[in-house]
Amino acid sequence: MEYRRLGKSGLQVSALSFGSWLTFHKKVDAVGADKLMTFAYDQGVNFFDNAEIYARGKSETLMGKILKKKKWDRSSYLVSSKVFFGLGDPKPNQSGLSRKHIVEGCNGALKRFQLDYLDLFYCHRPDKNVPIEETVWAMHNLVEQGKILYWGTSEWSAVEIMEAHRVASANGLIGPVMEQPQYNMFERVRVERDYSDIYRTVGLGTTIWSPLASGVLTGKYNSGIPKNSRLSIEGLDWLKDNSITKNRLLKVKKLSYLADKLGISIAQLAIAWCLKNQNVSTVILGASKISQLKENIRAIDVCDLLTEKVMANIDKILDNKPVMPSF
């Protein structure tokens, strides 16, 4: 396993990590979750990603039970949670980035995980109804209290991230260290273009999600949507509509031919492509089967196959390389 620093922080995170979105307590039971986490840990994965909204807290509860059962040295792994959506309850103050919900969200996550602290804590979305000063102060206070070690954002714009840094700098507070954006062969603009200056200035770390574009980059949707697949889950029509298009499926077929020539799967090609971006601190993998996780983790070993020529061929197939700003 390769380990990378999380932005300019001193924290080292495995280049491949494991997340529980859409799997734990939905597609994967306690036994399956235990096997997946154990295999990932044994392969050198040291970061396990979660959020309060995942299965409405039950994902964190399940992960916490496994961590307690395993008795792994606490210093050997990282655990995250995210705050914004709450547990899906509709009453005021049960979601968002107010000081009240941030503090209660953190305390709730710690209770579900049965942990004393969270390594990473994210603002799951920006909240335009809350002053950014309130959010930054709340996160800073949690760090000072030892309840979280690093805080960051997820799906925030570059402007929003830099505003958080401005507030932190002006008040002598601890600013956000990492961002968790979607990044894959089809979603490139934010990570490659919008954040390009932030890597250089404040040293943003990234823990990217959906490297396989919700499974589209495995090729399994080329002939329709299989039963029990991620995009067949009830309530995910929005994700299905955004992920599966004729243009994308055509590109997937071309990428499959390229992967075959390299002797690897298209999933490994897609994950290795993400790893080639040195501004990616870690790629979060999601799997419901050990066979899937085994295949995907092997992507770390095929990065060298993605030479400059291969990367250029991929760009030609994708035809979506962002136009970089001129500073």
Long-range contacts (C-beta under 8 A, 24 or more apart in sequence): 1-43, 1-44, 1-45, 1-300, 2-300, 3-46, 4-280, 4-281, 4-282, 5-205, 5-281, 6-150, 6-177, 6-178, 6-205, 6-207, 6-281, 6-282, 7-177, 7-178, 7-199, 7-202, 7-203, 7-204, 7-205, 7-206, 7-281, 8-177, 8-202, 8-203, 8-205, 9-150, 9-177, 9-178, 9-203, 9-205, 11-78, 11-119, 11-149, 11-150, 11-177, 12-46, 13-46, 13-47, 13-78, 13-205, 13-207, 13-281, 13-282, 14-44, 14-45, 14-46, 14-47, 14-282, 15-275, 15-281, 15-282, 15-283, 15-300, 16-43, 16-45, 16-271, 16-275, 16-282, 16-283, 16-285, 16-296, 16-297, 16-299, 16-300, 17-45, 17-46, 17-47, 17-48, 17-49, 17-207, 17-282, 17-283, 17-284, 17-285, 18-45, 18-47, 18-48, 18-49, 18-284, 18-285, 18-286, 18-287, 18-293, 19-48, 19-49, 19-50, 19-209, 19-284, 19-285, 19-286, 20-48, 20-49, 20-50, 20-54, 20-59, 20-62, 20-63, 20-286, 21-49, 21-51, 21-54, 21-59, 21-209, 21-286, 22-54, 22-230, 22-233, 22-236, 22-286, 23-286, 23-287, 23-288, 24-50, 24-54, 24-55, 24-58, 24-59, 24-62, 24-63, 25-55, 25-58, 25-59, 25-61, 25-62, 26-55, 26-233, 27-228, 27-230, 27-233, 27-288, 28-288, 30-62, 30-65, 30-66, 32-288, 33-62, 33-63, 33-66, 34-66, 34-69, 35-290, 36-287, 36-288, 36-290, 36-293, 37-63, 37-66, 37-67, 37-70, 38-70, 39-290, 39-293, 39-294, 40-285, 40-293, 40-297, 41-70, 41-72, 41-77, 43-297, 45-297, 46-76, 46-77, 46-78, 47-77, 47-78, 47-79, 47-80, 47-119, 47-120, 47-207, 47-282, 47-284, 48-77, 48-78, 48-79, 48-80, 49-80, 49-180, 49-207, 49-209, 49-284, 50-79, 50-80, 50-81, 50-82, 50-109, 50-113, 51-80, 51-81, 51-82, 51-85, 51-122, 51-124, 52-81, 52-82, 52-83, 52-85, 52-86, 52-87, 52-105, 52-108, 52-109, 52-124, 53-82, 53-84, 53-85, 53-86, 53-87, 53-88, 53-124, 56-87, 56-88, 57-87, 57-108, 57-112, 60-109, 60-112, 60-113, 61-112, 61-113, 63-113, 64-112, 64-113, 64-114, 64-115, 65-114, 67-113, 67-114, 67-115, 68-114, 74-115, 78-119, 78-120, 79-113, 79-115, 79-118, 79-119, 79-120, 80-118, 80-119, 80-120, 80-121, 80-122, 80-207, 81-105, 81-106, 81-109, 81-113, 81-118, 81-120, 81-121, 81-122, 82-121, 82-122, 82-123, 82-124, 82-154, 82-180, 83-109, 83-121, 83-122, 83-123, 83-124, 84-123, 84-124, 84-125, 84-127, 85-124, 85-125, 96-127, 96-129, 96-130, 97-123, 97-126, 97-127, 97-130, 97-134, 97-135, 97-138, 98-127, 98-130, 98-134, 98-138, 99-134, 99-135, 99-137, 99-138, 102-135, 102-138, 102-139, 102-142, 103-138, 103-142, 106-142, 106-147, 106-148, 107-147, 110-147, 116-146, 117-146, 117-147, 117-148, 117-149, 118-147, 118-148, 118-149, 119-148, 119-149, 119-150, 120-148, 120-149, 120-150, 120-151, 120-152, 120-178, 120-207, 121-148, 121-150, 121-151, 121-152, 122-151, 122-152, 122-153, 122-154, 122-178, 122-180, 123-151, 123-152, 123-153, 123-154, 123-156, 123-176, 124-154, 124-155, 125-154, 125-155, 125-156, 126-153, 126-155, 126-156, 126-157, 126-160, 132-160, 132-163, 132-164, 132-167, 133-167, 133-171, 135-164, 136-164, 136-167, 136-168, 136-171, 136-173, 136-175, 137-171, 137-173, 139-174, 139-176, 140-168, 140-173, 140-174, 143-174, 144-174, 150-177, 150-178, 151-176, 151-177, 152-176, 152-177, 152-178, 152-179, 152-180, 152-205, 152-207, 153-178, 153-179, 153-180, 154-179, 154-180, 154-181, 155-180, 155-181, 155-182, 157-190, 157-194, 158-190, 158-194, 158-195, 158-197, 158-198, 161-195, 161-198, 161-204, 162-198, 162-202, 165-202, 175-202, 177-204, 177-205, 178-204, 178-205, 178-206, 178-207, 178-281, 179-204, 179-205, 179-206, 179-207, 180-206, 180-207, 180-208, 180-209, 180-284, 181-206, 181-208, 181-209, 182-208, 182-209, 182-210, 183-208, 183-209, 183-210, 183-211, 183-274, 183-277, 183-280, 184-208, 184-210, 184-211, 184-212, 184-213, 184-217, 184-270, 184-274, 185-213, 185-217, 185-251, 185-255, 185-270, 185-273, 185-314, 185-318, 186-213, 186-216, 186-217, 186-248, 186-251, 186-318, 186-320, 187-213, 188-320, 188-321, 188-322, 189-322, 191-277, 191-279, 191-280, 192-277, 192-321, 192-322, 192-324, 193-322, 193-323, 193-324, 193-325, 195-279, 196-324, 196-325, 197-325, 197-327, 199-279, 204-279, 205-281, 206-279, 206-280, 206-281, 206-282, 207-281, 207-282, 207-284, 208-274, 208-280, 208-282, 208-283, 208-284, 209-284, 209-286, 211-270, 211-271, 211-274, 211-283, 211-284, 211-285, 212-267, 212-270, 212-271, 212-296, 213-243, 213-248, 213-270, 214-239, 214-240, 214-243, 215-243, 216-243, 216-244, 216-248, 216-249, 216-252, 217-252, 217-255, 217-266, 217-267, 217-270, 218-265, 218-266, 218-267, 218-270, 219-252, 219-253, 219-256, 219-266, 219-267, 221-249, 221-252, 222-249, 222-252, 222-253, 251-317, 251-318, 254-317, 255-314, 255-317, 258-310, 258-313, 258-314, 258-317, 262-302, 262-305, 262-310, 263-305, 264-302, 264-305, 265-295, 267-295, 267-296, 267-299, 268-295, 268-296, 268-298, 268-299, 268-302, 269-299, 269-302, 269-306, 269-314, 271-296, 271-299, 272-299, 272-300, 272-302, 272-303, 272-305, 272-306, 273-306, 273-311, 273-314, 275-299, 275-300, 275-303, 276-303, 276-306, 276-311
